Amino acid sequence: MSIQDPSETIRTVGPREGLGAGIIAIGLLSVAVPSVVDQLPSVANGGSAEFALYGMSVMIGIFVIIAGVMTFFIKD
């Protein structure tokens, strides 16, 4: 039985990596929103695209605020 050196241990995904991936996903979502709004069934049937964009923008804003607040709680 050998003692394993701590520098050789396998690093797992931590909170910072998860937060980074979440922020990247939010960025991709915000870029894709304008191109997919016209494909929504409610908009395609004569609904208001402005209302859909407003709702999606509010959701993205909430997620970004949560991600920003969580950066204060992540300890290294």
PQR file with spaces between the fields and no chain letter, atoms N, CA, C, O and H, PARSE charges and radii, in Angstrom:
ATOM       1  N    MET     1       0.843   -1.179    0.000 -0.4000 1.5000
ATOM       2  CA   MET     1       0.000    0.000    0.000 -0.0000 2.0000
ATOM       3  C    MET     1       0.885    1.238    0.000  0.5500 1.7000
ATOM       4  O    MET     1       1.726    1.404    0.883 -0.5500 1.4000
ATOM       5  N    SER     2       0.700    2.089   -0.968 -0.4000 1.5000
ATOM       6  CA   SER     2       1.521    3.291   -1.057 -0.0000 2.0000
ATOM       7  C    SER     2       0.697    4.522   -0.700  0.5500 1.7000
ATOM       8  O    SER     2      -0.524    4.563   -0.854 -0.5500 1.4000
ATOM       9  H    SER     2       0.017    1.954   -1.686  0.4000 1.0000
ATOM      10  N    ILE     3       1.418    5.508   -0.224 -0.4000 1.5000
ATOM      11  CA   ILE     3       0.772    6.778    0.124 -0.0000 2.0000
ATOM      12  C    ILE     3       0.752    7.646   -1.125  0.5500 1.7000
ATOM      13  O    ILE     3       1.765    7.824   -1.801 -0.5500 1.4000
ATOM      14  H    ILE     3       2.410    5.475   -0.099  0.4000 1.0000
ATOM      15  N    GLN     4      -0.420    8.176   -1.410 -0.4000 1.5000
ATOM      16  CA   GLN     4      -0.580    8.984   -2.619 -0.0000 2.0000
ATOM      17  C    GLN     4      -0.223   10.435   -2.328  0.5500 1.7000
ATOM      18  O    GLN     4      -0.650   11.006   -1.324 -0.5500 1.4000
ATOM      19  H    GLN     4      -1.243    8.031   -0.861  0.4000 1.0000
ATOM      20  N    ASP     5       0.560   11.016   -3.217 -0.4000 1.5000
ATOM      21  CA   ASP     5       0.953   12.411   -3.095 -0.0000 2.0000
ATOM      22  C    ASP     5      -0.264   13.298   -3.382  0.5500 1.7000
ATOM      23  O    ASP     5      -0.955   13.070   -4.375 -0.5500 1.4000
ATOM      24  H    ASP     5       0.906   10.552   -4.032  0.4000 1.0000
ATOM      25  N    PRO     6      -0.552   14.319   -2.526 -0.5600 1.5000
ATOM      26  CA   PRO     6      -1.727   15.184   -2.768  0.2800 2.0000
ATOM      27  C    PRO     6      -1.702   15.893   -4.121  0.5500 1.7000
ATOM      28  O    PRO     6      -2.755   16.220   -4.667 -0.5500 1.4000
ATOM      29  N    SER     7      -0.508   16.132   -4.665 -0.4000 1.5000
ATOM      30  CA   SER     7      -0.445   16.803   -5.966 -0.0000 2.0000
ATOM      31  C    SER     7      -0.873   15.887   -7.100  0.5500 1.7000
ATOM      32  O    SER     7      -1.138   16.360   -8.206 -0.5500 1.4000
ATOM      33  H    SER     7       0.348   15.866   -4.222  0.4000 1.0000
ATOM      34  N    GLU     8      -0.946   14.585   -6.847 -0.4000 1.5000
ATOM      35  CA   GLU     8      -1.354   13.625   -7.873 -0.0000 2.0000
ATOM      36  C    GLU     8      -2.828   13.252   -7.794  0.5500 1.7000
ATOM      37  O    GLU     8      -3.296   12.425   -8.577 -0.5500 1.4000
ATOM      38  H    GLU     8      -0.731   14.201   -5.949  0.4000 1.0000
ATOM      39  N    THR     9      -3.552   13.838   -6.880 -0.4000 1.5000
ATOM      40  CA   THR     9      -4.964   13.502   -6.748 -0.0000 2.0000
ATOM      41  C    THR     9      -5.751   14.069   -7.917  0.5500 1.7000
ATOM      42  O    THR     9      -5.367   15.067   -8.526 -0.5500 1.4000
ATOM      43  H    THR     9      -3.171   14.510   -6.244  0.4000 1.0000
ATOM      44  N    ILE    10      -6.828   13.427   -8.205 -0.4000 1.5000
ATOM      45  CA   ILE    10      -7.694   13.864   -9.298 -0.0000 2.0000
ATOM      46  C    ILE    10      -8.575   14.993   -8.798  0.5500 1.7000
ATOM      47  O    ILE    10      -9.215   14.881   -7.753 -0.5500 1.4000
ATOM      48  H    ILE    10      -7.140   12.616   -7.710  0.4000 1.0000
ATOM      49  N    ARG    11      -8.604   16.071   -9.546 -0.4000 1.5000
ATOM      50  CA   ARG    11      -9.421   17.218   -9.167 -0.0000 2.0000
ATOM      51  C    ARG    11     -10.826   17.041   -9.707  0.5500 1.7000
ATOM      52  O    ARG    11     -11.013   16.705  -10.876 -0.5500 1.4000
ATOM      53  H    ARG    11      -8.084   16.163  -10.396  0.4000 1.0000
ATOM      54  N    THR    12     -11.795   17.265   -8.869 -0.4000 1.5000
ATOM      55  CA   THR    12     -13.188   17.175   -9.289 -0.0000 2.0000
ATOM      56  C    THR    12     -13.717   18.575   -9.599  0.5500 1.7000
ATOM      57  O    THR    12     -13.072   19.583   -9.311 -0.5500 1.4000
ATOM      58  H    THR    12     -11.643   17.539   -7.919  0.4000 1.0000
ATOM      59  N    VAL    13     -14.876   18.606  -10.178 -0.4000 1.5000
ATOM      60  CA   VAL    13     -15.505   19.883  -10.504 -0.0000 2.0000
ATOM      61  C    VAL    13     -16.025   20.511   -9.221  0.5500 1.7000
ATOM      62  O    VAL    13     -16.719   19.870   -8.432 -0.5500 1.4000
ATOM      63  H    VAL    13     -15.400   17.787  -10.412  0.4000 1.0000
ATOM      64  N    GLY    14     -15.679   21.760   -9.033 -0.4000 1.5000
ATOM      65  CA   GLY    14     -16.088   22.472   -7.836 -0.0000 2.0000
ATOM      66  C    GLY    14     -17.115   23.542   -8.137  0.5500 1.7000
ATOM      67  O    GLY    14     -17.593   23.659   -9.266 -0.5500 1.4000
ATOM      68  H    GLY    14     -15.116   22.280   -9.675  0.4000 1.0000
ATOM      69  N    PRO    15     -17.452   24.323   -7.125 -0.5600 1.5000
ATOM      70  CA   PRO    15     -18.472   25.366   -7.306  0.2800 2.0000
ATOM      71  C    PRO    15     -18.070   26.444   -8.309  0.5500 1.7000
ATOM      72  O    PRO    15     -18.923   26.968   -9.025 -0.5500 1.4000
ATOM      73  N    ARG    16     -16.792   26.777   -8.369 -0.4000 1.5000
ATOM      74  CA   ARG    16     -16.376   27.814   -9.327 -0.0000 2.0000
ATOM      75  C    ARG    16     -16.550   27.361  -10.761  0.5500 1.7000
ATOM      76  O    ARG    16     -16.986   28.134  -11.614 -0.5500 1.4000
ATOM      77  H    ARG    16     -16.099   26.350   -7.787  0.4000 1.0000
ATOM      78  N    GLU    17     -16.213   26.118  -11.027 -0.4000 1.5000
ATOM      79  CA   GLU    17     -16.382   25.604  -12.384 -0.0000 2.0000
ATOM      80  C    GLU    17     -17.855   25.552  -12.754  0.5500 1.7000
ATOM      81  O    GLU    17     -18.234   25.880  -13.879 -0.5500 1.4000
ATOM      82  H    GLU    17     -15.859   25.490  -10.334  0.4000 1.0000
ATOM      83  N    GLY    18     -18.692   25.133  -11.792 -0.4000 1.5000
ATOM      84  CA   GLY    18     -20.140   25.094  -12.032 -0.0000 2.0000
ATOM      85  C    GLY    18     -20.714   26.470  -12.278  0.5500 1.7000
ATOM      86  O    GLY    18     -21.561   26.656  -13.151 -0.5500 1.4000
ATOM      87  H    GLY    18     -18.385   24.866  -10.879  0.4000 1.0000
ATOM      88  N    LEU    19     -20.248   27.434  -11.503 -0.4000 1.5000
ATOM      89  CA   LEU    19     -20.715   28.815  -11.690 -0.0000 2.0000
ATOM      90  C    LEU    19     -20.271   29.352  -13.041  0.5500 1.7000
ATOM      91  O    LEU    19     -21.041   30.017  -13.735 -0.5500 1.4000
ATOM      92  H    LEU    19     -19.560   27.283  -10.793  0.4000 1.0000
ATOM      93  N    GLY    20     -19.039   29.064  -13.411 -0.4000 1.5000
ATOM      94  CA   GLY    20     -18.548   29.502  -14.723 -0.0000 2.0000
ATOM      95  C    GLY    20     -19.350   28.902  -15.860  0.5500 1.7000
ATOM      96  O    GLY    20     -19.696   29.595  -16.818 -0.5500 1.4000
ATOM      97  H    GLY    20     -18.414   28.524  -12.848  0.4000 1.0000
ATOM      98  N    ALA    21     -19.648   27.613  -15.758 -0.4000 1.5000
ATOM      99  CA   ALA    21     -20.454   26.956  -16.797 -0.0000 2.0000
ATOM     100  C    ALA    21     -21.858   27.542  -16.839  0.5500 1.7000
ATOM     101  O    ALA    21     -22.430   27.705  -17.917 -0.5500 1.4000
ATOM     102  H    ALA    21     -19.367   27.051  -14.980  0.4000 1.0000
ATOM     103  N    GLY    22     -22.416   27.858  -15.680 -0.4000 1.5000
ATOM     104  CA   GLY    22     -23.750   28.463  -15.637 -0.0000 2.0000
ATOM     105  C    GLY    22     -23.781   29.840  -16.264  0.5500 1.7000
ATOM     106  O    GLY    22     -24.725   30.176  -16.980 -0.5500 1.4000
ATOM     107  H    GLY    22     -21.952   27.726  -14.804  0.4000 1.0000
ATOM     108  N    ILE    23     -22.765   30.638  -16.004 -0.4000 1.5000
ATOM     109  CA   ILE    23     -22.716   31.981  -16.587 -0.0000 2.0000
ATOM     110  C    ILE    23     -22.526   31.904  -18.103  0.5500 1.7000
ATOM     111  O    ILE    23     -23.110   32.694  -18.845 -0.5500 1.4000
ATOM     112  H    ILE    23     -21.999   30.366  -15.422  0.4000 1.0000
ATOM     113  N    ILE    24     -21.708   30.950  -18.562 -0.4000 1.5000
ATOM     114  CA   ILE    24     -21.548   30.758  -20.008 -0.0000 2.0000
ATOM     115  C    ILE    24     -22.867   30.336  -20.636  0.5500 1.7000
ATOM     116  O    ILE    24     -23.223   30.821  -21.710 -0.5500 1.4000
ATOM     117  H    ILE    24     -21.234   30.308  -17.959  0.4000 1.0000
ATOM     118  N    ALA    25     -23.599   29.437  -19.978 -0.4000 1.5000
ATOM     119  CA   ALA    25     -24.896   28.992  -20.498 -0.0000 2.0000
ATOM     120  C    ALA    25     -25.884   30.150  -20.560  0.5500 1.7000
ATOM     121  O    ALA    25     -26.654   30.253  -21.515 -0.5500 1.4000
ATOM     122  H    ALA    25     -23.310   29.044  -19.106  0.4000 1.0000
ATOM     123  N    ILE    26     -25.873   31.015  -19.559 -0.4000 1.5000
ATOM     124  CA   ILE    26     -26.763   32.182  -19.570 -0.0000 2.0000
ATOM     125  C    ILE    26     -26.397   33.110  -20.725  0.5500 1.7000
ATOM     126  O    ILE    26     -27.279   33.668  -21.377 -0.5500 1.4000
ATOM     127  H    ILE    26     -25.248   30.931  -18.783  0.4000 1.0000
ATOM     128  N    GLY    27     -25.105   33.276  -20.978 -0.4000 1.5000
ATOM     129  CA   GLY    27     -24.678   34.104  -22.104 -0.0000 2.0000
ATOM     130  C    GLY    27     -25.136   33.533  -23.437  0.5500 1.7000
ATOM     131  O    GLY    27     -25.613   34.262  -24.307 -0.5500 1.4000
ATOM     132  H    GLY    27     -24.388   32.823  -20.448  0.4000 1.0000
ATOM     133  N    LEU    28     -24.984   32.208  -23.589 -0.4000 1.5000
ATOM     134  CA   LEU    28     -25.453   31.567  -24.825 -0.0000 2.0000
ATOM     135  C    LEU    28     -26.967   31.701  -24.976  0.5500 1.7000
ATOM     136  O    LEU    28     -27.471   31.924  -26.076 -0.5500 1.4000
ATOM     137  H    LEU    28     -24.597   31.616  -22.882  0.4000 1.0000
ATOM     138  N    LEU    29     -27.683   31.563  -23.867 -0.4000 1.5000
ATOM     139  CA   LEU    29     -29.141   31.701  -23.903 -0.0000 2.0000
ATOM     140  C    LEU    29     -29.538   33.110  -24.316  0.5500 1.7000
ATOM     141  O    LEU    29     -30.455   33.289  -25.119 -0.5500 1.4000
ATOM     142  H    LEU    29     -27.273   31.382  -22.973  0.4000 1.0000
ATOM     143  N    SER    30     -28.858   34.106  -23.777 -0.4000 1.5000
ATOM     144  CA   SER    30     -29.215   35.485  -24.113 -0.0000 2.0000
ATOM     145  C    SER    30     -28.907   35.817  -25.571  0.5500 1.7000
ATOM     146  O    SER    30     -29.582   36.649  -26.178 -0.5500 1.4000
ATOM     147  H    SER    30     -28.113   33.961  -23.125  0.4000 1.0000
ATOM     148  N    VAL    31     -27.886   35.165  -26.134 -0.4000 1.5000
ATOM     149  CA   VAL    31     -27.580   35.377  -27.550 -0.0000 2.0000
ATOM     150  C    VAL    31     -28.622   34.689  -28.432  0.5500 1.7000
ATOM     151  O    VAL    31     -28.962   35.200  -29.499 -0.5500 1.4000
ATOM     152  H    VAL    31     -27.338   34.489  -25.642  0.4000 1.0000
ATOM     153  N    ALA    32     -29.129   33.539  -27.997 -0.4000 1.5000
ATOM     154  CA   ALA    32     -30.058   32.757  -28.814 -0.0000 2.0000
ATOM     155  C    ALA    32     -31.510   33.234  -28.715  0.5500 1.7000
ATOM     156  O    ALA    32     -32.324   32.881  -29.568 -0.5500 1.4000
ATOM     157  H    ALA    32     -28.853   33.124  -27.131  0.4000 1.0000
ATOM     158  N    VAL    33     -31.846   34.015  -27.710 -0.4000 1.5000
ATOM     159  CA   VAL    33     -33.249   34.409  -27.491 -0.0000 2.0000
ATOM     160  C    VAL    33     -33.879   35.088  -28.703  0.5500 1.7000
ATOM     161  O    VAL    33     -34.960   34.667  -29.112 -0.5500 1.4000
ATOM     162  H    VAL    33     -31.185   34.302  -27.017  0.4000 1.0000
ATOM     163  N    PRO    34     -33.274   36.108  -29.299 -0.5600 1.5000
ATOM     164  CA   PRO    34     -33.954   36.768  -30.421  0.2800 2.0000
ATOM     165  C    PRO    34     -34.220   35.854  -31.615  0.5500 1.7000
ATOM     166  O    PRO    34     -35.204   36.042  -32.331 -0.5500 1.4000
ATOM     167  N    SER    35     -33.360   34.877  -31.834 -0.4000 1.5000
ATOM     168  CA   SER    35     -33.548   34.016  -33.005 -0.0000 2.0000
ATOM     169  C    SER    35     -34.625   32.954  -32.804  0.5500 1.7000
ATOM     170  O    SER    35     -35.161   32.433  -33.782 -0.5500 1.4000
ATOM     171  H    SER    35     -32.561   34.725  -31.253  0.4000 1.0000
ATOM     172  N    VAL    36     -34.951   32.623  -31.556 -0.4000 1.5000
ATOM     173  CA   VAL    36     -35.948   31.572  -31.324 -0.0000 2.0000
ATOM     174  C    VAL    36     -37.327   32.109  -30.958  0.5500 1.7000
ATOM     175  O    VAL    36     -38.284   31.339  -30.880 -0.5500 1.4000
ATOM     176  H    VAL    36     -34.516   33.046  -30.762  0.4000 1.0000
ATOM     177  N    VAL    37     -37.447   33.405  -30.734 -0.4000 1.5000
ATOM     178  CA   VAL    37     -38.748   33.951  -30.330 -0.0000 2.0000
ATOM     179  C    VAL    37     -39.796   33.755  -31.412  0.5500 1.7000
ATOM     180  O    VAL    37     -40.945   33.436  -31.107 -0.5500 1.4000
ATOM     181  H    VAL    37     -36.670   34.031  -30.797  0.4000 1.0000
ATOM     182  N    ASP    38     -39.423   33.940  -32.662 -0.4000 1.5000
ATOM     183  CA   ASP    38     -40.393   33.789  -33.753 -0.0000 2.0000
ATOM     184  C    ASP    38     -40.868   32.351  -33.918  0.5500 1.7000
ATOM     185  O    ASP    38     -41.903   32.121  -34.544 -0.5500 1.4000
ATOM     186  H    ASP    38     -38.489   34.199  -32.910  0.4000 1.0000
ATOM     187  N    GLN    39     -40.144   31.381  -33.377 -0.4000 1.5000
ATOM     188  CA   GLN    39     -40.521   29.975  -33.503 -0.0000 2.0000
ATOM     189  C    GLN    39     -41.459   29.518  -32.392  0.5500 1.7000
ATOM     190  O    GLN    39     -41.975   28.401  -32.447 -0.5500 1.4000
ATOM     191  H    GLN    39     -39.303   31.568  -32.868  0.4000 1.0000
ATOM     192  N    LEU    40     -41.689   30.354  -31.387 -0.4000 1.5000
ATOM     193  CA   LEU    40     -42.607   29.980  -30.308 -0.0000 2.0000
ATOM     194  C    LEU    40     -44.030   29.886  -30.851  0.5500 1.7000
ATOM     195  O    LEU    40     -44.440   30.730  -31.648 -0.5500 1.4000
ATOM     196  H    LEU    40     -41.269   31.260  -31.342  0.4000 1.0000
ATOM     197  N    PRO    41     -44.788   28.874  -30.432 -0.5600 1.5000
ATOM     198  CA   PRO    41     -46.150   28.714  -30.954  0.2800 2.0000
ATOM     199  C    PRO    41     -47.044   29.928  -30.686  0.5500 1.7000
ATOM     200  O    PRO    41     -47.848   30.296  -31.542 -0.5500 1.4000
ATOM     201  N    SER    42     -46.919   30.550  -29.521 -0.4000 1.5000
ATOM     202  CA   SER    42     -47.775   31.696  -29.215 -0.0000 2.0000
ATOM     203  C    SER    42     -47.457   32.886  -30.105  0.5500 1.7000
ATOM     204  O    SER    42     -48.356   33.653  -30.448 -0.5500 1.4000
ATOM     205  H    SER    42     -46.266   30.252  -28.825  0.4000 1.0000
ATOM     206  N    VAL    43     -46.200   33.056  -30.485 -0.4000 1.5000
ATOM     207  CA   VAL    43     -45.816   34.165  -31.357 -0.0000 2.0000
ATOM     208  C    VAL    43     -46.168   33.838  -32.805  0.5500 1.7000
ATOM     209  O    VAL    43     -46.604   34.716  -33.550 -0.5500 1.4000
ATOM     210  H    VAL    43     -45.469   32.433  -30.206  0.4000 1.0000
ATOM     211  N    ALA    44     -45.984   32.594  -33.203 -0.4000 1.5000
ATOM     212  CA   ALA    44     -46.282   32.193  -34.578 -0.0000 2.0000
ATOM     213  C    ALA    44     -47.773   32.283  -34.883  0.5500 1.7000
ATOM     214  O    ALA    44     -48.155   32.469  -36.038 -0.5500 1.4000
ATOM     215  H    ALA    44     -45.630   31.881  -32.598  0.4000 1.0000
ATOM     216  N    ASN    45     -48.623   32.154  -33.860 -0.4000 1.5000
ATOM     217  CA   ASN    45     -50.077   32.226  -34.058 -0.0000 2.0000
ATOM     218  C    ASN    45     -50.609   33.648  -33.891  0.5500 1.7000
ATOM     219  O    ASN    45     -51.801   33.836  -33.651 -0.5500 1.4000
ATOM     220  H    ASN    45     -48.313   32.002  -32.921  0.4000 1.0000
ATOM     221  N    GLY    46     -49.755   34.630  -34.014 -0.4000 1.5000
ATOM     222  CA   GLY    46     -50.220   36.015  -33.945 -0.0000 2.0000
ATOM     223  C    GLY    46     -50.015   36.662  -32.602  0.5500 1.7000
ATOM     224  O    GLY    46     -50.547   37.745  -32.359 -0.5500 1.4000
ATOM     225  H    GLY    46     -48.786   34.477  -34.209  0.4000 1.0000
ATOM     226  N    GLY    47     -49.260   36.033  -31.715 -0.4000 1.5000
ATOM     227  CA   GLY    47     -49.001   36.616  -30.399 -0.0000 2.0000
ATOM     228  C    GLY    47     -47.967   37.722  -30.468  0.5500 1.7000
ATOM     229  O    GLY    47     -47.435   38.029  -31.534 -0.5500 1.4000
ATOM     230  H    GLY    47     -48.828   35.153  -31.912  0.4000 1.0000
ATOM     231  N    SER    48     -47.695   38.302  -29.343 -0.4000 1.5000
ATOM     232  CA   SER    48     -46.779   39.437  -29.281 -0.0000 2.0000
ATOM     233  C    SER    48     -45.354   38.959  -29.003  0.5500 1.7000
ATOM     234  O    SER    48     -45.089   38.357  -27.962 -0.5500 1.4000
ATOM     235  H    SER    48     -48.128   38.053  -28.477  0.4000 1.0000
ATOM     236  N    ALA    49     -44.452   39.225  -29.924 -0.4000 1.5000
ATOM     237  CA   ALA    49     -43.045   38.866  -29.734 -0.0000 2.0000
ATOM     238  C    ALA    49     -42.402   39.741  -28.660  0.5500 1.7000
ATOM     239  O    ALA    49     -41.478   39.301  -27.975 -0.5500 1.4000
ATOM     240  H    ALA    49     -44.667   39.714  -30.769  0.4000 1.0000
ATOM     241  N    GLU    50     -42.882   40.969  -28.508 -0.4000 1.5000
ATOM     242  CA   GLU    50     -42.317   41.852  -27.500 -0.0000 2.0000
ATOM     243  C    GLU    50     -42.534   41.301  -26.096  0.5500 1.7000
ATOM     244  O    GLU    50     -41.643   41.391  -25.252 -0.5500 1.4000
ATOM     245  H    GLU    50     -43.633   41.326  -29.064  0.4000 1.0000
ATOM     246  N    PHE    51     -43.701   40.735  -25.839 -0.4000 1.5000
ATOM     247  CA   PHE    51     -43.990   40.161  -24.523 -0.0000 2.0000
ATOM     248  C    PHE    51     -43.093   38.959  -24.250  0.5500 1.7000
ATOM     249  O    PHE    51     -42.605   38.791  -23.133 -0.5500 1.4000
ATOM     250  H    PHE    51     -44.426   40.661  -26.524  0.4000 1.0000
ATOM     251  N    ALA    52     -42.874   38.121  -25.264 -0.4000 1.5000
ATOM     252  CA   ALA    52     -42.003   36.956  -25.091 -0.0000 2.0000
ATOM     253  C    ALA    52     -40.564   37.392  -24.832  0.5500 1.7000
ATOM     254  O    ALA    52     -39.891   36.831  -23.968 -0.5500 1.4000
ATOM     255  H    ALA    52     -43.271   38.258  -26.171  0.4000 1.0000
ATOM     256  N    LEU    53     -40.090   38.389  -25.577 -0.4000 1.5000
ATOM     257  CA   LEU    53     -38.734   38.893  -25.344 -0.0000 2.0000
ATOM     258  C    LEU    53     -38.598   39.513  -23.959  0.5500 1.7000
ATOM     259  O    LEU    53     -37.576   39.344  -23.294 -0.5500 1.4000
ATOM     260  H    LEU    53     -40.636   38.845  -26.279  0.4000 1.0000
ATOM     261  N    TYR    54     -39.629   40.227  -23.530 -0.4000 1.5000
ATOM     262  CA   TYR    54     -39.596   40.837  -22.203 -0.0000 2.0000
ATOM     263  C    TYR    54     -39.502   39.766  -21.121  0.5500 1.7000
ATOM     264  O    TYR    54     -38.688   39.878  -20.205 -0.5500 1.4000
ATOM     265  H    TYR    54     -40.459   40.364  -24.071  0.4000 1.0000
ATOM     266  N    GLY    55     -40.319   38.742  -21.224 -0.4000 1.5000
ATOM     267  CA   GLY    55     -40.302   37.669  -20.231 -0.0000 2.0000
ATOM     268  C    GLY    55     -38.978   36.941  -20.196  0.5500 1.7000
ATOM     269  O    GLY    55     -38.454   36.649  -19.121 -0.5500 1.4000
ATOM     270  H    GLY    55     -40.980   38.651  -21.968  0.4000 1.0000
ATOM     271  N    MET    56     -38.431   36.644  -21.367 -0.4000 1.5000
ATOM     272  CA   MET    56     -37.146   35.946  -21.413 -0.0000 2.0000
ATOM     273  C    MET    56     -36.019   36.831  -20.892  0.5500 1.7000
ATOM     274  O    MET    56     -35.102   36.332  -20.241 -0.5500 1.4000
ATOM     275  H    MET    56     -38.857   36.880  -22.241  0.4000 1.0000
ATOM     276  N    SER    57     -36.068   38.116  -21.161 -0.4000 1.5000
ATOM     277  CA   SER    57     -35.041   39.028  -20.659 -0.0000 2.0000
ATOM     278  C    SER    57     -35.086   39.124  -19.136  0.5500 1.7000
ATOM     279  O    SER    57     -34.046   39.182  -18.480 -0.5500 1.4000
ATOM     280  H    SER    57     -36.814   38.522  -21.691  0.4000 1.0000
ATOM     281  N    VAL    58     -36.285   39.140  -18.584 -0.4000 1.5000
ATOM     282  CA   VAL    58     -36.417   39.174  -17.126 -0.0000 2.0000
ATOM     283  C    VAL    58     -35.848   37.897  -16.518  0.5500 1.7000
ATOM     284  O    VAL    58     -35.147   37.958  -15.508 -0.5500 1.4000
ATOM     285  H    VAL    58     -37.130   39.094  -19.117  0.4000 1.0000
ATOM     286  N    MET    59     -36.135   36.747  -17.111 -0.4000 1.5000
ATOM     287  CA   MET    59     -35.607   35.484  -16.599 -0.0000 2.0000
ATOM     288  C    MET    59     -34.082   35.454  -16.659  0.5500 1.7000
ATOM     289  O    MET    59     -33.434   35.036  -15.700 -0.5500 1.4000
ATOM     290  H    MET    59     -36.704   36.697  -17.932  0.4000 1.0000
ATOM     291  N    ILE    60     -33.509   35.890  -17.770 -0.4000 1.5000
ATOM     292  CA   ILE    60     -32.053   35.918  -17.888 -0.0000 2.0000
ATOM     293  C    ILE    60     -31.459   36.871  -16.851  0.5500 1.7000
ATOM     294  O    ILE    60     -30.430   36.570  -16.247 -0.5500 1.4000
ATOM     295  H    ILE    60     -34.035   36.229  -18.549  0.4000 1.0000
ATOM     296  N    GLY    61     -32.105   38.014  -16.646 -0.4000 1.5000
ATOM     297  CA   GLY    61     -31.630   38.961  -15.633 -0.0000 2.0000
ATOM     298  C    GLY    61     -31.635   38.368  -14.242  0.5500 1.7000
ATOM     299  O    GLY    61     -30.694   38.571  -13.474 -0.5500 1.4000
ATOM     300  H    GLY    61     -32.941   38.259  -17.137  0.4000 1.0000
ATOM     301  N    ILE    62     -32.687   37.634  -13.909 -0.4000 1.5000
ATOM     302  CA   ILE    62     -32.766   36.990  -12.594 -0.0000 2.0000
ATOM     303  C    ILE    62     -31.648   35.967  -12.430  0.5500 1.7000
ATOM     304  O    ILE    62     -31.007   35.910  -11.381 -0.5500 1.4000
ATOM     305  H    ILE    62     -33.452   37.469  -14.532  0.4000 1.0000
ATOM     306  N    PHE    63     -31.409   35.156  -13.466 -0.4000 1.5000
ATOM     307  CA   PHE    63     -30.346   34.149  -13.382 -0.0000 2.0000
ATOM     308  C    PHE    63     -28.973   34.794  -13.237  0.5500 1.7000
ATOM     309  O    PHE    63     -28.135   34.292  -12.489 -0.5500 1.4000
ATOM     310  H    PHE    63     -31.929   35.203  -14.319  0.4000 1.0000
ATOM     311  N    VAL    64     -28.728   35.896  -13.938 -0.4000 1.5000
ATOM     312  CA   VAL    64     -27.442   36.571  -13.833 -0.0000 2.0000
ATOM     313  C    VAL    64     -27.263   37.174  -12.443  0.5500 1.7000
ATOM     314  O    VAL    64     -26.165   37.126  -11.888 -0.5500 1.4000
ATOM     315  H    VAL    64     -29.409   36.304  -14.547  0.4000 1.0000
ATOM     316  N    ILE    65     -28.319   37.737  -11.877 -0.4000 1.5000
ATOM     317  CA   ILE    65     -28.249   38.286  -10.523 -0.0000 2.0000
ATOM     318  C    ILE    65     -27.937   37.180   -9.522  0.5500 1.7000
ATOM     319  O    ILE    65     -27.106   37.367   -8.633 -0.5500 1.4000
ATOM     320  H    ILE    65     -29.211   37.776  -12.328  0.4000 1.0000
ATOM     321  N    ILE    66     -28.594   36.035   -9.657 -0.4000 1.5000
ATOM     322  CA   ILE    66     -28.334   34.903   -8.760 -0.0000 2.0000
ATOM     323  C    ILE    66     -26.883   34.440   -8.903  0.5500 1.7000
ATOM     324  O    ILE    66     -26.221   34.162   -7.903 -0.5500 1.4000
ATOM     325  H    ILE    66     -29.269   35.884  -10.379  0.4000 1.0000
ATOM     326  N    ALA    67     -26.388   34.357  -10.136 -0.4000 1.5000
ATOM     327  CA   ALA    67     -25.003   33.937  -10.357 -0.0000 2.0000
ATOM     328  C    ALA    67     -24.033   34.936   -9.735  0.5500 1.7000
ATOM     329  O    ALA    67     -23.025   34.541   -9.151 -0.5500 1.4000
ATOM     330  H    ALA    67     -26.925   34.583  -10.948  0.4000 1.0000
ATOM     331  N    GLY    68     -24.329   36.214   -9.854 -0.4000 1.5000
ATOM     332  CA   GLY    68     -23.469   37.230   -9.252 -0.0000 2.0000
ATOM     333  C    GLY    68     -23.454   37.153   -7.738  0.5500 1.7000
ATOM     334  O    GLY    68     -22.399   37.290   -7.117 -0.5500 1.4000
ATOM     335  H    GLY    68     -25.149   36.536  -10.329  0.4000 1.0000
ATOM     336  N    VAL    69     -24.619   36.935   -7.136 -0.4000 1.5000
ATOM     337  CA   VAL    69     -24.693   36.821   -5.679 -0.0000 2.0000
ATOM     338  C    VAL    69     -23.964   35.569   -5.204  0.5500 1.7000
ATOM     339  O    VAL    69     -23.305   35.589   -4.164 -0.5500 1.4000
ATOM     340  H    VAL    69     -25.475   36.824   -7.640  0.4000 1.0000
ATOM     341  N    MET    70     -24.080   34.491   -5.956 -0.4000 1.5000
ATOM     342  CA   MET    70     -23.420   33.249   -5.555 -0.0000 2.0000
ATOM     343  C    MET    70     -21.901   33.361   -5.579  0.5500 1.7000
ATOM     344  O    MET    70     -21.225   32.619   -4.866 -0.5500 1.4000
ATOM     345  H    MET    70     -24.615   34.476   -6.800  0.4000 1.0000
ATOM     346  N    THR    71     -21.349   34.268   -6.378 -0.4000 1.5000
ATOM     347  CA   THR    71     -19.895   34.436   -6.383 -0.0000 2.0000
ATOM     348  C    THR    71     -19.386   34.941   -5.035  0.5500 1.7000
ATOM     349  O    THR    71     -18.225   34.712   -4.696 -0.5500 1.4000
ATOM     350  H    THR    71     -21.899   34.870   -6.957  0.4000 1.0000
ATOM     351  N    PHE    72     -20.228   35.623   -4.263 -0.4000 1.5000
ATOM     352  CA   PHE    72     -19.824   36.084   -2.932 -0.0000 2.0000
ATOM     353  C    PHE    72     -19.749   34.937   -1.929  0.5500 1.7000
ATOM     354  O    PHE    72     -19.002   35.017   -0.954 -0.5500 1.4000
ATOM     355  H    PHE    72     -21.171   35.809   -4.539  0.4000 1.0000
ATOM     356  N    PHE    73     -20.511   33.877   -2.157 -0.4000 1.5000
ATOM     357  CA   PHE    73     -20.586   32.775   -1.202 -0.0000 2.0000
ATOM     358  C    PHE    73     -19.622   31.637   -1.493  0.5500 1.7000
ATOM     359  O    PHE    73     -19.447   30.747   -0.660 -0.5500 1.4000
ATOM     360  H    PHE    73     -21.118   33.812   -2.949  0.4000 1.0000
ATOM     361  N    ILE    74     -18.998   31.653   -2.658 -0.4000 1.5000
ATOM     362  CA   ILE    74     -18.088   30.563   -3.023 -0.0000 2.0000
ATOM     363  C    ILE    74     -16.746   30.785   -2.342  0.5500 1.7000
ATOM     364  O    ILE    74     -16.117   31.832   -2.499 -0.5500 1.4000
ATOM     365  H    ILE    74     -19.140   32.376   -3.334  0.4000 1.0000
ATOM     366  N    LYS    75     -16.325   29.797   -1.594 -0.4000 1.5000
ATOM     367  CA   LYS    75     -15.037   29.855   -0.909 -0.0000 2.0000
ATOM     368  C    LYS    75     -14.057   28.975   -1.654  0.5500 1.7000
ATOM     369  O    LYS    75     -14.429   27.935   -2.199 -0.5500 1.4000
ATOM     370  H    LYS    75     -16.835   28.946   -1.466  0.4000 1.0000
ATOM     371  N    ASP    76     -12.808   29.392   -1.675 -0.4000 1.5000
ATOM     372  CA   ASP    76     -11.789   28.604   -2.374 -0.0000 2.0000
ATOM     373  C    ASP    76     -10.905   27.880   -1.397  0.5500 1.7000
ATOM     374  O    ASP    76      -9.989   27.166   -1.804 -0.5500 1.4000
ATOM     375  H    ASP    76     -12.505   30.236   -1.232  0.4000 1.0000
